[in-house]
């Protein structure tokens, strides 16, 4: 892919350096991993929402980007992962790490894993292939976390905060989600151990 293809598209608006630094949702990989694991992957929905919300806020309202609906893009994330990753890459074309990122392949892998996760969850809810689908549904969280972690690296680098230091501390709201997640994990294991 040549440098010209990495240029911001004509329909995108020019943003200042300050806006560019806040263009996407910066979070440390440690915090992301804790919240993603604790909530059994539900944190990804919030992650998608925050990335699209930040992107929308940094673009003029009358531009095409300013008219997006972050909640819809988060809910139907499999349709918008590629677009999100492309925007991340477009806003840091001078950074060699981001420029060399295979965002299209990464998006395809993430979509595949998300679809497999959904299929396993639906099968487990209907007791199809139980207990294997239950276990596989939990195991797939590991490759998903790895995939999200790489994407978060690229987002942090593109926003000028490679370590995610500006959003590394756990807040009280984060602890509340972790506590709720622990309850979810406990109920899941109890449900798997109970006889049919």
N, C-alpha and C positions, 0 to 999 in steps of 0.2 A: 504494500500500500504506500503510495507516494505522499509527500507532505501536503500537496494541494488537496488531497481527499480528506485530510484532517482539519482543514480550515472550517471555521464555523459557517454553517449554511446561511444562505442569503436571508432566510426568513427568521433567523435568530437575531436577537438584539445585542448591541454592544453593551458590555457591562464594565463597571469600574473594577479596579483591583480589589477594593474592599468588598464589593458585591460578589466578586468571583471567589473570594476566600470563604464566603458563606453560601455559595451556590448549592451545596449539597450537605447532607446530614453527616457531620463529623462526630465520630465516637471512637474511643480506644478499642482495640481488638479484645482486650481483656474484659472490658465492660460488656461489649457486644456478646462475647462468648458466654458470660455469666447469665445475662438476661435471656439469650436465645435458648440456652440449655434449661434454665430454670422454668421457663414458660412453655417448654416442649415445642419450641419453634414459633409460637404465637407472636413473639417479638418481631418476627420478620414482617408481619402486616404493618406494625407501627413503623418499622424501618423504611419500608416502601413509601408509606404515607409521608413521613418526614422528609425523605429525599425529594419527592414531587412537590411538597409544600414549599420547601426552600427554593427549589428551581423556579416555581411559579412566582414567589415573592421577589426574586432577583430579576425577573423579566417584566417589561412594561405590560400593564394590563391589556392594552390594545394590541399586543403582539400575539401570534398564535400560541406561544408558550404561556402567556398570561391568562389564557382561557381554559387551561386544563383543569380537570377535577381531580385533586390528589386522592380523595377517598375512593373514587372509582378506579383510578390507576393502581391503588394499593389492593383493592378487593380483587381486581382482575389482573394481578401482577404478571401472570405468565404471558399476557399479551403485550406488556410494556417493558419487560426486562431489557430487551435489546435496545429499545429507545433510550432508556435510562443510562445504560452503559455507554451508548454512543455519545450522549450529551456529556457524560463525565470525561470521555476521551477528547471531545471537541474543546472543552474548556481548559485543557492543559496540554496543548499540542507541542509546547516547547520542553516539556518534561520528558526525558528519554524513557523513564520507567513507564509512564502512562502511554507514551507514544508507541512503545513496543508491546503493550498489553493487547492480547487477542480478545478484545471485548465481544466480538460476535460469537466466537467459539465458547467463550465463558458464559455468555447469555444462554446459548443453546444447551450447555451442560446444566445450568441452573434450572432452566425450564423443564428439562427431562427429569431431573431429580425431584422437582416440585410435583410434577405429574405422577411420578412413581409413588411419592409420599401420599398424595391424595388417593390413588388407587388402593394402596395398602390400608389407609385409614377407613375407606369405605368398605373394603372387604372385611376388616376386623370388626366394624360396627355391625355387619350382617353375619358375623361368626363364620365367614367363609375362610377356610384354611387355618382356623384357629388351632393352636396358639401361635403358629408360625407367622401369620400376618401381623399379630400383635407385636411380636419381638422384632420383626423386620421393620415395622413402622417406627419403632424406637431406634433401631440401629441406623436407619437412613438419616437420622438427625446429624450423625457425625460427618458424612460427606457433604451434607447441606451446609453445616457450620463451616467446614473448610472452604467451600465455594463462596459463601457469603463473606468469609474472612478476607479472601483475596480481593473481592469487590470492595470491601471496606478499606483495604489498604490503598487501592487506586483512588477512591473517593478522598481519603485523608490526604494523600499526596497531591491530588489535583486542587485541593483547597488550601494547600500550604501548611498543613499540620500533619506530617507523616505519622506521628505517634498518637494522634487523637487526644493530645493533652488537654485541649479546651473542654472535652467532655469525657473525662476519665473517671471521675468520682461518682460513686453510687449515691443517689439521692434517697430521700424518704419514700418517694413514690416508687423508685426502683426496688427498695426493700419490700414494699407492699406487694409488688408483682412477684418478687422472688418467693415471698411467703405463700401467696396464692398458688404459684407454680409448684411449690413443695407439696401442697395439698393435692394438686392435680396428679403429681407423680405418685404420691401415696395411694390415692384412690385407684389409679391405673394398676399399680402392682397388686393391690388387694383384690381388684376385679379379676386380674389374671390368675391369681392363686385360688380363688374360690372355685369349688367344684360346680360343674354345669347343672 
